[in-house]
């Protein structure tokens, strides 16, 4: 408990937020770097995965391939891919640009499976009667995709983005081992100095950052849910109530008519 309180005190210490502090401080610079790595990786991954997921979800083609592909991508050792790409691009591109893009590509490869799965699973979850009704009124395939399928699938699409973003935030910590910044730089420097307050403080900062981003995605996911969507216990209760056969109570008048 004392170690946790010391770590919290280290985070809120004014000298750790002042510009020009001892490397890897100040904290806000490392936080902005971590945010930059996350945004760049997620934007590139979304630009690759979302169109592919929309195509697969709309046409149904290549679904089995994507399932196998996403499973294989999740099995990739991120640290090994990071160091491999950093060494290759570091040799081809001079300066920190090679290290930056090597790390970014490794994070993009990590984020693609979740975003891709959310995109095509979201479109597959759209009810077929809604799509057939859109076709019956003369909508083109692109109009069906953009005006019917994607709006109805937004909660699952955002859920895929949410999962991919959280994975990137957690994995971007290892970017410090490739020579970049981010919140992982605080943890790695604490390990080198045997400063447990700094190590735990950096871990708490990463956790807090991930929780804030997760809460923002949860709010957006909830706002994009359609007004007719019912989930959880409430939905199960309504479904059970709808499927329960109604009990017919015969009145005395009905009994007399039957007897007669």
C-alpha positions, 0 to 999 in steps of 0.5 A: 500500500505504501508503494502505491501511495508513493507512486501516486505521490511521484505522479503528482510531484510538480517537478515531474511535470515541469519542462526541462526535467531530467529524462524521461520527464516531464510526464506530459511530453511522454503522454503526448508521445504515447497519444501520437503513436496510438493515433497514427497506428489506429488511423492507418490500421482503420484505413486498411481494415475498415474498407476490407471489413465492409467489403467482406461483410457486404458481399460475404466473400473471403470470410473464412480467409479473414478469420484465419488471417486475423487469428494468425495476426493475433499470434504474431510476437509483437516484440519480435516484429517490433525489433525486426521492423526497427532494424530493417527500417532503421538501416534503410532510413537514417535517424529516428524516422526508421525507428518511428515507422518500424514501431508504427507498422508493428502497432498497425499489424496489432490493431488490424485484426480487431478493427477488421473483425468488428467491421465485417461482424458488424455488417453481418449482424444487420438484419436481412429484411432491412437490406432487402427492403432497401433493395426493394425501394431501388437503393444501389449497393453503395447506398445500402452499405453507407445508409443502411448497413454501416449506420446499423453496424456502428456499435460493433464497428466502434467496438472493434476500434475500441479493442484495437486502440486499447491493444495499441495503447498497451503495446506502445509501452515497448516502443521505449525499448526501440529507442522511442518515447511514450509512457513506456520510457518512464517505466524503462528508466525506472527499471534502469534506476531501480526506482520502484516509484517511477516504475509503478507510477508509469504503469498507473499512467498507462492504465489511467490513459487506457481507462480514459480512452476506453470510457470515451469509446464506451460513450460513443458506442452507447450513443450510436446504438439504435433506439430499438436495440435492447440488450442485457438482462432486459432484452432477455426478459422481453424475449422470454415474455414475448415467447411465453404463451398467453393463458386463456381464462374462460369466463363462466359465460364461456363455460355455459356456452360450451356446455350448451 
